[in-house]
Amino acid sequence: MNLDRFEVGRPDPQEAEVLEYCANPNCGGEIYEGQSVVRYGSDLCCDMKCFANAIGAVTIVAGEN
C-alpha cells in the first residue's frame, strides 16, 4: 500500500470529457466533467461573470441614472 498523498491527484483537465458549453453567447466555453459551474434553469455557465452576462445583468452606481 502506497501512502504517498500525491500519488493520486486531481484528474487531468485535458482528459476530462466536455459535457456542455457555457450558456453565455459571448463565451460558449467548454464545460468539463468535474468543473464547478453556475446552473440557471437547465443552462450552465462557466462562472458568475458569464452567468451575469447571460441574464443581462449590468454594474451601475446606485443613485445615478
C-alpha positions in Angstrom: 0.0 0.0 0.0 1.4 3.3 -1.1 0.7 6.1 1.4 2.1 8.9 -0.8 -0.7 11.5 -0.7 0.4 12.9 -4.1 0.2 9.6 -5.9 -3.4 10.1 -6.9 -4.2 13.8 -7.6 -6.9 15.6 -9.3 -7.9 14.4 -12.8 -6.0 15.9 -15.7 -8.3 18.6 -17.2 -7.0 17.7 -20.7 -8.5 14.2 -20.2 -11.9 15.4 -18.8 -14.9 14.9 -21.0 -16.7 18.0 -22.4 -20.3 17.9 -21.0 -21.7 21.2 -22.1 -20.9 24.7 -23.4 -21.3 27.9 -21.4 -24.8 29.4 -22.0 -23.3 32.9 -22.3 -23.4 33.6 -26.1 -20.3 35.8 -25.7 -18.3 32.9 -24.2 -19.5 29.5 -25.3 -16.6 27.9 -23.4 -16.4 24.2 -22.8 -17.7 22.9 -19.5 -15.8 19.8 -18.4 -16.8 16.9 -16.1 -16.0 17.8 -12.5 -15.8 21.6 -13.2 -17.6 23.9 -10.8 -20.3 25.8 -12.7 -23.3 28.0 -12.2 -26.7 26.5 -13.1 -29.6 28.7 -14.2 -32.6 26.6 -15.0 -31.3 24.0 -17.4 -28.4 26.2 -18.6 -24.8 26.1 -17.3 -22.4 29.0 -17.2 -18.7 28.6 -16.6 -18.6 31.2 -13.8 -20.6 34.0 -12.1 -19.4 36.7 -14.6 -20.7 34.7 -17.6 -23.9 34.0 -15.7 -24.5 37.7 -15.1 -23.7 38.5 -18.7 -26.1 35.7 -19.9 -29.0 37.1 -17.9 -28.2 40.7 -19.0 -27.1 42.0 -15.6 -25.0 45.2 -15.6 -23.0 47.0 -13.0 -24.2 50.5 -12.1 -23.6 53.1 -9.4 -26.6 53.3 -7.1 -28.4 56.7 -7.3 -27.1 57.5 -10.8 -29.1 57.0 -14.0 
